[in-house]
Amino acid sequence: MRKLSGKTYWLVGASEGLGRALALRLSKAGCKLVLSARNMDRLQALAAELPGEVRCVTCDVSDKASVVAAAQDAGEIDGLVFLAGVYWPFPAREWDADQAESMFDVNLTGAARVLGQVVPAMIARGEGHIVMTGSLSGYRGLPGSIGYSSSKAGLMHLAESMYADLRGSGVDVQLANPGFIRTRLTDKNAFAMPFLMEPEQAADEMLILMRSQRFQRAFPKLFSLLFRGANFLPDWAYYRVFGSK
């Protein structure tokens, strides 16, 4: 089991939802935290609730200068958890160019910006822990999910490539793939969301992953089997169910 107590973790995207819930769990587990998001007021309100040592650093992952400055302020860290994400649901027939670009820029390219400031130092030290937050929606293309599912699929692929490259380096890479979590993002959905989790439930799943030596964890487990199993369906069968009628 991985020891978390006493370690310093930088949580990017910590001000609300899953990030907020995970910050509470990690602080109670004895971690020192650096919390980042765009809104300093929300970060400070969260920091006031945490029992352990914590610092707040503003960071806009869509802005390289902001990421560089935040990484410098964060200083040497033992681990990084990337939780930042934006989401707008729309289908390809109603393409919103600005929203699609923003989802890629935050969910995928934003992660690359942060990793670029963190990974080299961890490799140089020969130790570190990186946790990426993907999504069950990233396993296969879904209708009405232009931008989000694709950006999460890219993030998941990035985590897989990093895991392959960094084995034996001392830098551990993990990937969490949650289903629906009740947040202001999923509040935008007009459809039923099976197995909807509260942020606290998802944070518990993240903590189980982080304490383990496993590469990835998809949850809720039963719901994840549906998404992972869809990869084995032939195209004609998959799109008969999920394609436009």
MARBA-3410 file (N, C-alpha, C, O; in Angstrom, 1 decimal):
245
0.8,-1.2,0.0,0.0,0.0,0.0,0.9,1.3,0.0,1.9,1.3,0.7 ~ 0.5,2.2,-0.8,1.3,3.5,-0.9,1.1,4.3,0.3,-0.1,4.5,0.8 ~ 2.1,4.8,0.9,2.0,5.7,2.1,1.8,7.2,1.6,2.6,7.7,0.8 ~ 0.7,7.8,2.0,0.4,9.1,1.6,0.7,10.2,2.7,1.1,11.3,2.4 ~ 0.6,9.8,4.0,0.8,10.7,5.1,2.2,11.3,5.0,3.2,10.6,4.8
2.3,12.6,5.2,3.5,13.4,5.2,3.9,13.8,3.8,4.9,14.6,3.7 ~ 3.3,13.3,2.7,3.6,13.7,1.4,2.9,15.0,1.0,1.9,15.3,1.5 ~ 3.6,15.7,0.0,3.0,16.9,-0.5,2.4,16.7,-1.8,3.1,16.3,-2.8 ~ 1.1,17.0,-2.0,0.4,16.8,-3.2,-0.1,18.1,-3.7,-0.7,18.9,-3.0 ~ 0.1,18.3,-5.0,-0.5,19.5,-5.7,-1.8,19.0,-6.4,-1.7,18.2,-7.3
-2.9,19.6,-6.0,-4.2,19.3,-6.6,-4.6,20.4,-7.5,-4.8,21.5,-7.1 ~ -4.6,20.1,-8.8,-5.0,21.2,-9.8,-6.4,20.9,-10.2,-6.8,19.9,-10.8 ~ -7.3,21.9,-9.9,-8.7,21.8,-10.1,-9.3,21.4,-8.7,-10.1,20.4,-8.7 ~ -9.0,22.1,-7.7,-9.4,21.6,-6.3,-10.5,22.4,-5.7,-10.9,22.1,-4.6 ~ -11.0,23.4,-6.3,-11.9,24.3,-5.6,-13.3,23.8,-5.4,-14.0,24.3,-4.5
-13.8,22.8,-6.2,-15.1,22.3,-6.0,-15.2,20.9,-6.5,-14.3,20.3,-7.1 ~ -16.4,20.3,-6.3,-16.7,18.9,-6.9,-15.7,17.9,-6.3,-15.4,17.9,-5.2 ~ -15.2,17.0,-7.3,-14.3,16.0,-6.9,-13.1,16.5,-6.3,-12.6,15.9,-5.3 ~ -12.5,17.5,-6.8,-11.2,18.1,-6.3,-11.4,18.5,-4.9,-10.5,18.3,-4.1 ~ -12.5,19.2,-4.6,-12.7,19.6,-3.2,-12.8,18.4,-2.2,-12.2,18.4,-1.2
-13.6,17.5,-2.7,-13.8,16.3,-1.8,-12.5,15.5,-1.6,-12.3,15.0,-0.5 ~ -11.7,15.4,-2.6,-10.4,14.7,-2.5,-9.5,15.5,-1.6,-8.7,14.9,-0.8 ~ -9.5,16.8,-1.7,-8.6,17.6,-0.8,-8.9,17.3,0.6,-8.0,17.2,1.5 ~ -10.2,17.2,1.0,-10.6,16.9,2.4,-10.1,15.5,2.8,-9.6,15.4,3.9 ~ -10.3,14.5,1.9,-9.8,13.2,2.2,-8.3,13.1,2.4,-7.8,12.5,3.3
-7.5,13.8,1.5,-6.1,13.7,1.6,-5.5,14.5,2.8,-4.6,14.0,3.4 ~ -6.2,15.6,3.1,-5.7,16.3,4.3,-5.9,15.5,5.5,-5.1,15.5,6.4 ~ -7.1,14.9,5.6,-7.4,14.0,6.8,-6.4,12.8,6.9,-6.2,12.3,7.9 ~ -5.9,12.4,5.7,-5.0,11.3,5.6,-3.6,11.7,6.0,-2.7,10.9,6.0 ~ -3.4,13.0,6.3,-2.0,13.4,6.7,-1.2,14.0,5.6,0.0,14.2,5.8
-1.8,14.3,4.4,-1.0,14.9,3.3,-0.9,16.4,3.5,-1.8,17.1,4.0 ~ 0.2,17.0,3.1,0.4,18.4,2.9,-0.1,18.8,1.5,0.2,18.1,0.5 ~ -0.9,19.8,1.4,-1.6,20.1,0.1,-1.2,21.5,-0.5,-1.1,22.4,0.3 ~ -1.1,21.5,-1.8,-1.0,22.7,-2.5,-2.3,22.7,-3.4,-2.4,21.8,-4.3 ~ -3.2,23.6,-3.2,-4.5,23.7,-3.9,-4.5,24.7,-5.0,-4.1,25.9,-4.8
-4.9,24.3,-6.2,-4.9,25.2,-7.3,-6.2,25.2,-8.1,-6.8,24.1,-8.2 ~ -6.6,26.4,-8.5,-7.8,26.6,-9.4,-7.7,28.0,-9.8,-6.8,28.7,-9.4 ~ -8.7,28.5,-10.5,-8.7,29.9,-10.9,-9.2,30.8,-9.9,-8.8,32.0,-9.8 ~ -10.1,30.4,-9.0,-10.7,31.2,-8.0,-10.1,31.1,-6.6,-10.2,30.1,-6.0 ~ -9.4,32.1,-6.3,-8.7,32.1,-5.0,-9.6,32.1,-3.8,-9.3,31.5,-2.8
-10.7,32.8,-3.9,-11.7,32.8,-2.8,-12.2,31.4,-2.5,-12.3,31.1,-1.3 ~ -12.5,30.6,-3.5,-13.0,29.3,-3.2,-11.9,28.4,-2.6,-12.1,27.6,-1.8 ~ -10.7,28.6,-3.1,-9.5,27.8,-2.6,-9.3,28.1,-1.1,-9.1,27.2,-0.3 ~ -9.4,29.4,-0.8,-9.2,29.8,0.6,-10.3,29.3,1.5,-10.0,29.0,2.7 ~ -11.5,29.3,1.0,-12.6,28.8,1.8,-12.4,27.3,2.1,-12.7,26.8,3.2
-12.0,26.6,1.1,-11.7,25.1,1.3,-10.5,25.0,2.2,-10.6,24.1,3.1 ~ -9.5,25.7,2.1,-8.3,25.6,2.9,-8.7,25.8,4.4,-8.1,25.1,5.3 ~ -9.6,26.7,4.7,-10.0,26.9,6.0,-10.7,25.7,6.7,-10.8,25.6,7.9 ~ -11.2,24.8,5.9,-11.8,23.6,6.4,-10.9,22.4,6.6,-11.2,21.4,7.2 ~ -9.7,22.5,6.1,-8.8,21.4,6.1,-8.0,21.3,7.4,-7.6,22.3,7.9
-7.8,20.1,7.9,-7.1,20.0,9.2,-5.6,20.1,9.1,-4.9,20.4,10.0 ~ -5.1,19.8,7.9,-3.6,19.7,7.7,-3.0,21.0,7.1,-3.7,22.0,6.8 ~ -1.7,20.9,6.8,-1.0,22.0,6.2,-1.4,22.2,4.7,-1.5,21.2,4.0 ~ -1.7,23.4,4.3,-2.2,23.7,3.0,-1.8,25.1,2.5,-1.7,26.0,3.3 ~ -1.5,25.1,1.2,-1.2,26.4,0.6,-2.1,26.5,-0.6,-2.5,25.5,-1.3
-2.5,27.8,-1.0,-3.3,28.0,-2.2,-2.6,28.8,-3.2,-1.9,29.8,-2.9 ~ -2.6,28.3,-4.4,-1.9,28.9,-5.6,-2.9,29.0,-6.7,-3.4,27.9,-7.2 ~ -3.2,30.1,-7.2,-4.1,30.2,-8.4,-3.4,29.7,-9.6,-2.2,29.9,-9.8 ~ -4.2,29.1,-10.5,-3.6,28.5,-11.7,-4.8,28.4,-12.7,-5.8,27.8,-12.5 ~ -4.5,28.9,-13.9,-5.4,28.8,-15.1,-4.7,27.9,-16.0,-3.8,28.3,-16.7
-5.1,26.6,-16.1,-4.4,25.6,-17.0,-4.5,25.9,-18.4,-3.7,25.3,-19.2 ~ -5.3,26.9,-18.9,-5.4,27.2,-20.3,-4.4,28.3,-20.6,-4.3,28.8,-21.8 ~ -3.6,28.8,-19.6,-2.7,29.9,-19.8,-1.3,29.4,-19.4,-1.1,29.1,-18.2 ~ -0.4,29.3,-20.3,0.9,28.7,-20.0,1.7,29.5,-18.9,2.3,28.9,-18.1 ~ 1.6,30.8,-19.0,2.3,31.7,-18.1,1.8,31.4,-16.7,2.6,31.4,-15.7
0.5,31.3,-16.6,-0.1,31.0,-15.3,0.3,29.7,-14.7,0.6,29.5,-13.5 ~ 0.4,28.7,-15.6,0.9,27.3,-15.2,2.3,27.3,-14.7,2.6,26.8,-13.7 ~ 3.2,28.0,-15.4,4.6,28.1,-15.1,4.7,28.8,-13.7,5.5,28.3,-12.9 ~ 4.0,29.9,-13.5,4.1,30.6,-12.3,3.6,29.8,-11.1,4.1,29.8,-10.0 ~ 2.5,29.1,-11.3,1.9,28.2,-10.3,2.8,27.1,-9.9,2.9,26.8,-8.7
3.4,26.5,-10.9,4.4,25.4,-10.6,5.6,25.9,-9.8,6.0,25.2,-8.9 ~ 6.0,27.1,-10.1,7.1,27.6,-9.3,6.7,27.9,-7.9,7.4,27.6,-6.9 ~ 5.5,28.4,-7.7,4.9,28.7,-6.4,4.7,27.4,-5.6,4.9,27.3,-4.4 ~ 4.3,26.3,-6.3,4.0,25.1,-5.6,5.3,24.5,-5.1,5.3,23.8,-4.0 ~ 6.4,24.7,-5.8,7.7,24.2,-5.3,7.8,22.7,-5.5,7.1,22.1,-6.3
8.7,22.1,-4.8,8.9,20.6,-4.9,7.7,19.9,-4.3,7.4,20.1,-3.1 ~ 7.2,19.0,-5.1,6.0,18.2,-4.6,6.3,16.7,-4.8,7.1,16.3,-5.6 ~ 5.6,15.9,-4.0,5.7,14.5,-4.1,4.8,13.9,-5.1,5.0,12.9,-5.7 ~ 3.6,14.6,-5.2,2.6,14.1,-6.2,1.8,15.2,-6.8,1.6,16.3,-6.2 ~ 1.2,14.9,-7.9,0.3,15.8,-8.6,-1.0,15.0,-8.9,-1.0,13.9,-9.4
-2.1,15.7,-8.7,-3.4,15.1,-9.1,-4.1,16.1,-10.0,-4.4,17.2,-9.6 ~ -4.3,15.8,-11.3,-4.9,16.7,-12.2,-6.4,16.4,-12.3,-6.8,15.3,-12.7 ~ -7.2,17.4,-11.9,-8.6,17.3,-11.8,-9.3,18.3,-12.6,-10.6,18.3,-12.7 ~ -8.6,19.3,-13.1,-9.3,20.4,-13.8,-10.0,19.9,-15.1,-9.6,19.0,-15.8 ~ -11.2,20.5,-15.3,-12.0,20.1,-16.4,-13.2,21.0,-16.7,-13.7,21.6,-15.7
-13.5,21.2,-17.9,-14.7,21.9,-18.3,-15.6,21.0,-19.2,-15.1,20.1,-19.8 ~ -16.9,21.4,-19.2,-17.8,20.5,-20.0,-19.1,21.3,-20.4,-19.7,22.0,-19.6 ~ -19.4,21.1,-21.7,-20.6,21.5,-22.3,-21.2,20.4,-23.2,-20.4,20.0,-24.0 ~ -22.4,20.0,-23.0,-22.9,18.9,-23.8,-23.5,19.4,-25.1,-24.4,20.3,-25.0 ~ -23.1,18.9,-26.2,-23.7,19.2,-27.5,-23.3,18.2,-28.6,-22.2,17.7,-28.5
-24.2,17.9,-29.5,-23.8,17.0,-30.6,-23.1,17.6,-31.7,-23.1,18.9,-31.8 ~ -22.6,16.8,-32.6,-21.8,17.4,-33.8,-22.7,18.2,-34.7,-22.2,19.1,-35.4 ~ -24.0,17.9,-34.7,-24.9,18.7,-35.6,-25.2,20.1,-35.1,-25.7,20.9,-35.8 ~ -24.8,20.3,-33.8,-25.0,21.6,-33.2,-23.6,22.1,-32.7,-23.5,22.6,-31.5 ~ -22.6,22.0,-33.5,-21.2,22.2,-33.1,-21.0,23.7,-32.6,-21.4,24.6,-33.2
-20.4,23.8,-31.4,-20.0,25.1,-30.8,-18.5,25.1,-30.8,-17.9,24.5,-29.9 ~ -18.0,25.9,-31.7,-16.5,25.9,-31.9,-15.8,26.3,-30.6,-14.7,25.7,-30.2 ~ -16.3,27.4,-30.0,-15.6,27.9,-28.8,-15.6,26.9,-27.7,-14.6,26.7,-27.0 ~ -16.7,26.3,-27.4,-16.8,25.4,-26.3,-16.0,24.1,-26.6,-15.4,23.6,-25.7 ~ -16.0,23.6,-27.8,-15.2,22.4,-28.2,-13.7,22.7,-27.9,-13.0,21.9,-27.4
-13.3,23.9,-28.4,-11.9,24.2,-28.3,-11.5,24.4,-26.8,-10.4,24.0,-26.4 ~ -12.4,25.0,-26.0,-12.1,25.2,-24.6,-12.0,23.8,-23.9,-11.1,23.7,-23.0 ~ -12.8,22.8,-24.2,-12.8,21.5,-23.6,-11.4,20.9,-23.8,-10.8,20.3,-22.9 ~ -11.0,20.9,-25.1,-9.6,20.4,-25.4,-8.5,21.1,-24.7,-7.6,20.5,-24.2 ~ -8.7,22.5,-24.7,-7.6,23.3,-24.1,-7.4,23.1,-22.6,-6.3,23.1,-22.1
-8.5,22.9,-21.9,-8.4,22.7,-20.5,-8.2,21.2,-20.1,-7.3,20.9,-19.4 ~ -9.1,20.3,-20.6,-9.1,18.9,-20.2,-7.8,18.2,-20.7,-7.4,17.3,-20.0 ~ -7.3,18.5,-21.9,-6.2,17.7,-22.4,-4.9,18.6,-22.5,-3.9,18.2,-21.8 ~ -4.9,19.7,-23.2,-3.7,20.5,-23.3,-3.4,21.1,-22.0,-2.2,21.3,-21.7 ~ -4.4,21.4,-21.2,-4.1,21.9,-19.8,-3.3,21.0,-19.0,-2.4,21.3,-18.3
-3.7,19.7,-19.1,-2.9,18.7,-18.4,-1.4,18.6,-18.9,-0.5,18.5,-18.1 ~ -1.3,18.7,-20.2,0.1,18.7,-20.8,0.9,19.9,-20.3,2.1,19.7,-20.1 ~ 0.3,21.0,-20.2,1.0,22.2,-19.7,1.5,22.0,-18.2,2.6,22.3,-17.9 ~ 0.6,21.4,-17.4,1.0,21.2,-16.0,2.1,20.1,-15.9,3.0,20.2,-15.2 ~ 1.8,19.0,-16.7,2.8,17.9,-16.6,4.2,18.4,-17.1,5.2,17.9,-16.6
4.2,19.3,-18.1,5.5,19.8,-18.6,6.3,20.5,-17.5,7.5,20.6,-17.6 ~ 5.6,21.0,-16.5,6.3,21.7,-15.4,6.7,20.8,-14.2,7.4,21.2,-13.3 ~ 6.1,19.6,-14.2,6.2,18.7,-13.1,7.1,17.4,-13.4,7.9,17.1,-12.6 ~ 6.8,16.8,-14.5,7.4,15.5,-14.8,8.9,15.6,-14.9,9.6,14.7,-14.3 ~ 9.6,16.6,-15.6,11.0,16.6,-15.6,11.7,16.6,-14.2,12.7,15.9,-14.0
11.1,17.4,-13.3,11.8,17.4,-12.0,11.6,16.1,-11.2,12.5,15.7,-10.5 ~ 10.5,15.4,-11.4,10.3,14.1,-10.8,11.2,13.1,-11.3,11.8,12.3,-10.6 ~ 11.4,13.1,-12.6,12.4,12.2,-13.3,13.8,12.4,-12.8,14.5,11.5,-12.5 ~ 14.1,13.7,-12.7,15.5,14.0,-12.2,15.7,13.5,-10.8,16.8,13.1,-10.4 ~ 14.7,13.6,-9.9,14.8,13.1,-8.5,14.6,11.6,-8.5,15.1,11.0,-7.5
14.0,11.0,-9.5,13.8,9.5,-9.5,12.7,9.1,-8.6,12.6,8.0,-8.2 ~ 11.7,10.0,-8.4,10.5,9.7,-7.6,9.4,10.7,-7.8,9.7,11.9,-8.1 ~ 8.2,10.2,-7.7,7.1,11.1,-7.8,5.8,10.3,-8.1,5.9,9.1,-8.3 ~ 4.7,10.9,-8.0,3.4,10.3,-8.1,2.4,11.2,-8.9,2.2,12.3,-8.5 ~ 2.0,10.7,-10.0,1.1,11.5,-10.9,-0.2,10.8,-11.0,-0.3,9.6,-11.4
-1.3,11.5,-10.8,-2.7,10.9,-10.9,-3.5,11.7,-11.9,-3.7,12.9,-11.7 ~ -4.0,11.1,-12.9,-4.8,11.8,-13.9,-6.2,11.4,-13.8,-6.5,10.3,-13.4 ~ -7.1,12.3,-14.1,-8.5,12.0,-14.0,-9.2,12.0,-15.4,-9.4,13.0,-16.0 ~ -9.4,10.7,-15.8,-10.1,10.5,-17.1,-11.6,10.5,-16.9,-12.2,11.3,-16.1 ~ -12.3,9.6,-17.6,-13.7,9.5,-17.6,-14.2,8.2,-18.2,-13.5,7.7,-19.2
-15.2,7.6,-17.7,-15.8,6.4,-18.4,-16.2,6.8,-19.9,-16.2,5.9,-20.7 ~ -16.5,8.1,-20.1,-16.9,8.5,-21.4,-15.8,8.5,-22.4,-16.0,8.6,-23.6 ~ -14.6,8.3,-21.9,-13.4,8.3,-22.8,-13.1,7.0,-23.4,-12.2,6.9,-24.3 ~ -13.8,5.9,-23.0,-13.5,4.6,-23.6,-13.9,4.5,-25.0,-13.3,3.8,-25.8 ~ -15.0,5.1,-25.4,-15.5,5.0,-26.8,-16.4,6.2,-27.1,-17.0,6.7,-26.2
-16.4,6.7,-28.3,-17.2,7.8,-28.7,-18.6,7.7,-28.4,-19.3,6.7,-28.6 ~ -19.2,8.8,-27.8,-20.6,8.9,-27.4,-21.3,10.0,-28.1,-20.7,11.0,-28.4 ~ -22.6,9.8,-28.3,-23.4,10.9,-28.9,-23.5,12.1,-28.0,-23.6,11.9,-26.8 ~ -23.6,13.3,-28.5,-23.8,14.5,-27.7,-22.7,14.9,-26.8,-22.8,15.6,-25.9 ~ -21.5,14.4,-27.1,-20.4,14.6,-26.3,-19.1,15.1,-27.0,-18.0,14.7,-26.7
-19.4,15.9,-28.0,-18.3,16.5,-28.8,-17.4,17.3,-27.9,-17.9,18.1,-27.1 ~ -16.1,17.1,-27.9,-15.2,17.8,-27.1,-14.9,17.2,-25.8,-13.7,16.9,-25.5 ~ -15.9,16.8,-25.0,-15.6,16.3,-23.7,-15.0,14.8,-23.7,-13.9,14.6,-23.3 ~ -15.8,13.9,-24.3,-15.4,12.6,-24.4,-14.0,12.4,-25.1,-13.2,11.7,-24.7 ~ -13.9,13.2,-26.2,-12.6,13.1,-27.0,-11.4,13.6,-26.2,-10.4,13.1,-26.3
-11.6,14.7,-25.5,-10.5,15.3,-24.7,-10.2,14.3,-23.6,-9.0,14.2,-23.2 ~ -11.2,13.7,-23.0,-10.9,12.7,-21.9,-10.2,11.5,-22.5,-9.3,10.9,-21.8 ~ -10.6,11.1,-23.7,-9.9,9.9,-24.3,-8.5,10.2,-24.5,-7.6,9.4,-24.3 ~ -8.2,11.5,-25.0,-6.8,11.9,-25.2,-6.0,11.9,-23.9,-4.9,11.5,-23.9 ~ -6.7,12.4,-22.8,-6.0,12.4,-21.5,-5.7,11.0,-21.0,-4.6,10.7,-20.5
-6.6,10.1,-21.2,-6.4,8.7,-20.8,-5.3,8.0,-21.6,-4.5,7.3,-21.1 ~ -5.2,8.3,-22.9,-4.2,7.8,-23.7,-2.8,8.4,-23.3,-1.8,7.7,-23.3 ~ -2.8,9.7,-22.9,-1.6,10.3,-22.4,-1.1,9.6,-21.2,0.1,9.4,-21.0 ~ -2.0,9.3,-20.2,-1.7,8.6,-19.0,-1.1,7.2,-19.3,-0.1,6.8,-18.7 ~ -1.7,6.5,-20.3,-1.2,5.2,-20.7,0.2,5.3,-21.2,1.0,4.4,-20.9
0.5,6.3,-22.1,1.8,6.4,-22.6,2.8,6.8,-21.6,3.9,6.3,-21.6 ~ 2.4,7.7,-20.6,3.3,8.0,-19.5,3.6,6.8,-18.7,4.8,6.6,-18.3 ~ 2.6,6.0,-18.4,2.8,4.8,-17.6,3.8,3.8,-18.3,4.6,3.2,-17.6 ~ 3.6,3.7,-19.6,4.6,2.8,-20.3,6.0,3.3,-20.3,6.9,2.5,-20.1 ~ 6.2,4.6,-20.4,7.5,5.2,-20.5,8.2,5.3,-19.1,9.4,5.1,-19.0
7.4,5.5,-18.0,8.0,5.8,-16.7,8.1,4.6,-15.8,8.5,4.7,-14.7 ~ 7.7,3.4,-16.3,7.9,2.2,-15.5,9.4,2.0,-15.1,10.2,2.0,-16.0 ~ 9.6,1.8,-13.8,11.0,1.6,-13.4,11.8,2.9,-13.2,12.9,2.9,-12.8 ~ 11.1,4.1,-13.4,11.8,5.4,-13.2,11.7,5.9,-11.8,12.4,6.8,-11.4 ~ 10.8,5.3,-11.0,10.5,5.9,-9.7,9.4,6.8,-9.7,8.9,7.2,-8.6
8.9,7.2,-10.9,7.7,8.1,-11.0,6.5,7.2,-11.3,6.4,6.6,-12.4 ~ 5.6,7.1,-10.4,4.4,6.3,-10.6,3.3,7.1,-11.3,3.0,8.3,-10.9 ~ 2.6,6.5,-12.2,1.5,7.1,-12.9,0.2,6.3,-12.7,0.2,5.1,-12.8 ~ -0.9,7.0,-12.3,-2.2,6.4,-12.2,-3.3,7.1,-12.9,-3.2,8.3,-13.1 ~ -4.3,6.4,-13.2,-5.4,6.9,-14.0,-6.7,6.6,-13.3,-7.0,5.4,-13.2
-7.5,7.6,-13.0,-8.9,7.3,-12.4,-9.9,7.7,-13.5,-9.9,8.8,-14.1 ~ -10.8,6.8,-13.7,-11.9,7.0,-14.7,-13.3,6.9,-14.1,-13.9,5.8,-14.0 ~ -13.8,8.0,-13.6,-15.1,8.0,-12.9,-16.2,8.1,-13.9,-16.1,8.5,-15.1 ~ -17.4,7.7,-13.5,-18.6,7.9,-14.2,-19.2,9.3,-13.9,-18.5,10.2,-13.6 ~ -20.6,9.3,-13.8,-21.2,10.6,-13.5,-21.0,11.0,-12.0,-21.3,10.2,-11.1
-20.6,12.2,-11.8,-20.5,12.8,-10.4,-21.3,14.0,-10.3,-21.3,14.8,-11.2 ~ -22.1,14.1,-9.3,-23.0,15.3,-9.1,-22.1,16.6,-8.9,-21.6,16.8,-7.8 ~ -22.0,17.4,-9.9,-21.3,18.7,-9.8,-22.1,19.7,-10.7,-23.1,19.4,-11.3 ~ -21.5,20.9,-10.7,-22.2,21.9,-11.5,-22.0,21.6,-13.0,-22.8,22.1,-13.9 ~ -21.1,20.7,-13.4,-20.9,20.3,-14.8,-22.0,19.3,-15.2,-22.6,19.5,-16.2
-22.2,18.3,-14.4,-23.2,17.3,-14.7,-24.6,17.9,-14.6,-25.6,17.4,-15.1 ~ -24.8,19.0,-13.8,-26.1,19.7,-13.7,-26.5,20.2,-15.1,-27.7,20.5,-15.3 ~ -25.6,20.3,-16.1,-26.0,20.7,-17.4,-26.7,19.6,-18.2,-27.3,19.9,-19.2 ~ -26.6,18.4,-17.8,-27.1,17.3,-18.5,-28.7,17.2,-18.4,-29.2,17.3,-17.3 ~ -29.3,17.0,-19.5,-30.8,16.9,-19.5,-31.3,15.5,-19.6,-32.5,15.2,-19.6
-30.3,14.5,-19.5,-30.7,13.1,-19.6,-30.4,12.4,-18.3,-29.8,13.0,-17.4 ~ -31.0,11.3,-18.1,-30.8,10.5,-16.9,-29.4,10.0,-16.8,-28.7,9.6,-17.8 ~ -28.8,10.1,-15.6,-27.4,9.7,-15.3,-27.4,8.5,-14.4,-27.4,8.7,-13.2 ~ -27.2,7.3,-15.0,-27.2,6.1,-14.1,-26.0,6.1,-13.2,-25.0,6.6,-13.5 ~ -26.2,5.5,-12.0,-25.1,5.4,-11.0,-24.5,6.7,-10.6,-23.3,6.8,-10.4
-25.3,7.8,-10.6,-24.7,9.1,-10.3,-24.1,9.1,-8.9,-24.8,8.7,-7.9 ~ -22.9,9.5,-8.8,-22.1,9.5,-7.5,-22.1,10.9,-6.9,-22.1,11.9,-7.6 ~ -22.0,11.0,-5.6,-21.7,12.2,-4.9,-20.2,12.4,-5.0,-19.5,11.4,-5.0 ~ -19.7,13.7,-4.9,-18.3,13.9,-5.0,-17.5,13.1,-3.9,-16.4,12.6,-4.2 ~ -18.1,13.0,-2.7,-17.4,12.3,-1.7,-17.2,10.8,-2.0,-16.2,10.2,-1.6
-18.2,10.2,-2.7,-18.1,8.8,-3.1,-17.0,8.6,-4.1,-16.1,7.7,-4.0 ~ -16.9,9.5,-5.0,-15.8,9.5,-6.0,-14.5,9.7,-5.4,-13.5,9.1,-5.8 ~ -14.4,10.6,-4.4,-13.1,10.9,-3.8,-12.6,9.6,-3.0,-11.4,9.4,-3.0 ~ -13.6,8.9,-2.4,-13.2,7.6,-1.8,-12.6,6.6,-2.7,-11.6,6.0,-2.4 ~ -13.2,6.6,-3.9,-12.6,5.7,-5.0,-11.2,6.2,-5.4,-10.3,5.3,-5.6
-11.0,7.5,-5.5,-9.7,8.0,-5.9,-8.7,7.7,-4.9,-7.6,7.3,-5.2 ~ -9.1,7.8,-3.6,-8.1,7.5,-2.5,-7.7,6.0,-2.5,-6.6,5.7,-2.2 ~ -8.7,5.1,-2.8,-8.4,3.7,-2.9,-7.3,3.5,-4.0,-6.3,2.7,-3.8 ~ -7.5,4.1,-5.1,-6.5,4.0,-6.2,-5.2,4.6,-5.8,-4.1,3.9,-6.0 ~ -5.1,5.7,-5.2,-3.9,6.4,-4.9,-3.1,5.6,-3.8,-1.8,5.6,-3.8
-3.8,4.9,-3.0,-3.1,4.1,-2.0,-2.6,2.7,-2.5,-1.8,2.0,-1.9 ~ -3.1,2.4,-3.7,-2.7,1.1,-4.3,-1.5,1.2,-5.2,-1.0,2.3,-5.4 ~ -1.1,0.1,-5.8,0.0,0.1,-6.8,-0.6,-0.2,-8.2,0.2,-0.4,-9.1 ~ -1.9,-0.1,-8.3,-2.5,-0.3,-9.6,-2.4,0.9,-10.5,-2.2,2.0,-10.0 ~ -2.4,0.6,-11.8,-2.3,1.8,-12.7,-3.6,2.5,-12.8,-3.6,3.7,-12.8
-4.8,1.8,-13.0,-6.0,2.5,-13.2,-7.2,1.9,-12.4,-7.2,0.8,-12.0 ~ -8.2,2.8,-12.2,-9.4,2.3,-11.5,-10.6,3.0,-12.2,-10.6,4.3,-12.3 ~ -11.5,2.2,-12.6,-12.8,2.8,-13.3,-13.9,2.5,-12.3,-14.1,1.4,-11.7 ~ -14.8,3.5,-12.1,-15.8,3.4,-11.1,-17.0,4.3,-11.5,-16.8,5.3,-12.2 ~ -18.2,4.0,-11.0,-18.6,2.8,-10.2,-18.3,1.5,-11.0,-18.4,1.5,-12.3
-18.0,0.4,-10.3,-17.5,-0.8,-11.0,-18.5,-1.4,-12.0,-18.2,-1.6,-13.1 ~ -19.8,-1.5,-11.6,-20.8,-2.1,-12.4,-21.0,-1.3,-13.7,-21.1,-1.8,-14.8 ~ -21.1,0.0,-13.5,-21.3,0.9,-14.6,-20.1,0.9,-15.6,-20.2,1.0,-16.8 ~ -18.9,0.8,-15.0,-17.7,0.8,-15.8,-17.6,-0.4,-16.7,-17.0,-0.3,-17.8 ~ -18.2,-1.5,-16.3,-18.1,-2.7,-17.1,-18.9,-2.5,-18.4,-18.5,-3.1,-19.5
-19.9,-1.7,-18.4,-20.7,-1.4,-19.6,-19.8,-0.6,-20.6,-19.8,-0.9,-21.8 ~ -19.1,0.4,-20.1,-18.3,1.2,-21.0,-17.1,0.4,-21.5,-16.7,0.5,-22.7 ~ -16.4,-0.3,-20.6,-15.2,-1.1,-21.1,-15.6,-2.2,-22.0,-14.9,-2.5,-22.9 ~ -16.8,-2.8,-21.7,-17.3,-3.9,-22.6,-17.6,-3.4,-24.0,-17.6,-4.1,-24.9 ~ -18.0,-2.1,-24.1,-18.4,-1.5,-25.4,-17.2,-1.6,-26.4,-17.4,-1.5,-27.6
-16.0,-1.6,-25.9,-14.8,-1.6,-26.7,-14.8,-3.0,-27.5,-14.1,-3.0,-28.6 ~ -15.5,-4.0,-27.0,-15.4,-5.3,-27.7,-16.6,-5.5,-28.7,-16.6,-6.5,-29.4 ~ -17.5,-4.5,-28.7,-18.6,-4.6,-29.7,-18.1,-4.2,-31.1,-17.3,-3.2,-31.2 ~ -18.5,-4.8,-32.1,-18.2,-4.4,-33.5,-18.9,-3.1,-33.8,-19.9,-2.8,-33.1 ~ -18.4,-2.3,-34.7,-19.0,-1.0,-35.0,-20.4,-1.0,-35.3,-21.2,-0.2,-34.8
-20.8,-2.0,-36.1,-22.2,-2.0,-36.6,-23.2,-2.2,-35.4,-24.3,-1.6,-35.3 ~ -22.7,-3.0,-34.3,-23.6,-3.2,-33.2,-23.5,-2.0,-32.2,-24.6,-1.5,-31.7 ~ -22.4,-1.4,-32.1,-22.2,-0.3,-31.1,-23.0,0.9,-31.6,-23.8,1.5,-30.9 ~ -22.9,1.3,-32.9,-23.5,2.5,-33.4,-25.0,2.3,-33.7,-25.7,3.3,-33.9 ~ -25.4,1.0,-33.8,-26.9,0.8,-33.9,-27.5,1.2,-32.6,-28.7,1.7,-32.6
-26.8,1.1,-31.5,-27.3,1.5,-30.2,-27.1,3.0,-29.9,-28.0,3.7,-29.4 ~ -25.9,3.5,-30.2,-25.5,4.8,-29.8,-25.5,5.8,-30.9,-25.3,7.0,-30.7 ~ -25.6,5.4,-32.2,-25.6,6.4,-33.3,-26.9,7.1,-33.5,-28.0,6.7,-32.9 ~ -27.0,8.0,-34.4,-28.2,8.8,-34.7,-29.2,7.8,-35.4,-28.8,7.0,-36.2 ~ -30.4,8.0,-35.0,-31.5,7.2,-35.6,-32.0,7.8,-36.9,-32.9,7.2,-37.5
END
